[in-house]
Amino acid sequence: MRLAFFLGFLVVLFAAPVRAQQAPDTLRATHGDWQVHCGANAGAVEECFMFQAVDAAAGERVMTAIVVKPVGEMPLLRITVPLGVLLPGGLNVSVDGQELGTVGYLSCFADGCMTQVNMTPEITEQLKAGVQSVVTIQDTYGQPLSLPFSLTGFTAAWNAL
């Protein structure tokens, strides 16, 4: 019952992408399960990012993962999950069963809550070498819910940025 209630949120909340992803962009390439999108920023300078959407079996959006490499800054992994998560517990990320750690939520929008992970060289190498990552969140009842995303094509998409 709790899982059905939580999945009900997913249908309503992930019909549209995250607010930060609504800027016009162009799909430049697909590498495995990752896409590279590019678009002009507020200063009309082209910026690119890696993107993967994770959908439930019925086609509802349950998570998005975006990697950005801002010029002169540390690359970032932004993960957005549905509303209805237990915020104090944060979000846990693992790669091929190895825990990378737990990160708190940065912000919530009308369509989900976002975290941001600084992609240190160690984390970047783990993602490049990995096959699958799993994001574990807690629903409002404190029950864990695992959301896997593929790392197939991650390295090629990273290199294309």
Secondary structure, DSSP 8 states (H G I E B T S, - for coil): -HHHHHHHHHHHHTSS--GGG-S--EEEEEETTEEEEEEE-TTS-EEEEEEEEEE-TTS-EEEEEEEE--TTS--EEEEEE-SSB-GGG-EEEEETTEEEEEE-EEEEETTEEEEEEE--HHHHHHHHH-SEEEEEEEBTTS-EEEEEEE-TTHHHHHHH-
